[in-house]
Amino acid sequence: MKIINRMFEIMDNNNIKSVDLSNYLNINKSVISNWKTRNTDPPAEYIVPICKLLKVSPYYLLTGKEDISNISEDEKSILEKYNILTERNKGKIEYIIDDLINSQSNQNGDSKNLA
C-alpha cells in the first residue's frame, strides 16, 4: 500500500478531513486533493507533520508496520491487544488512559494534565 493510501485510510478511521490536513500543513486543500487524485505520496517535508496530526510514527506511515523493536514485552502485549480493538474501543481506551494520567498527576501535585 502506498503512503497516500495509508494516510487517507488513517484519516478516514479518525474522521480527519482533507481540509483539516491542509490547514494543519498550511497548504491549499487542492494540494491534498491532487495527491489523492494522482495517487502520489506527499513530499518528504510533510511526512513528519502528517504523522503528528495522524498520531502515527513515520515508520508506520511508510511501511504500515509498527516498529516495536525498542519496547518491553509488557508494552508489546498491550499493543497487540490494543490493535485488536475497534476504532471506537481504541478511543475508549485512550480516554481511560488520559483520565488515569490526569488523576495520577493530580495525586502527585503535578500540573501537567492532559486534555
C-alpha angles and dihedrals in degrees: 000000000000122000091247092054093047090047093054091043090056090045091051092048091052099039092244112154127213089246089057090054094046091049091048092050092040092233133123114275089233087070090059090045090052091051090053097042094046092039090231125149119243117260116270092253089068099047098087095044090047090051091051092053093045092043094231132119121256087240090059094046091050099042108017089235131103116238101230098163094109101046131094124253090253090054091048091052092050092046092051091052092045092051091057092059125095117252089255092054091045087057090052091051092049090050091051092048092049090049092050092048091050091047091049091048091050091050091051093046090244115150095204099104124166124232 
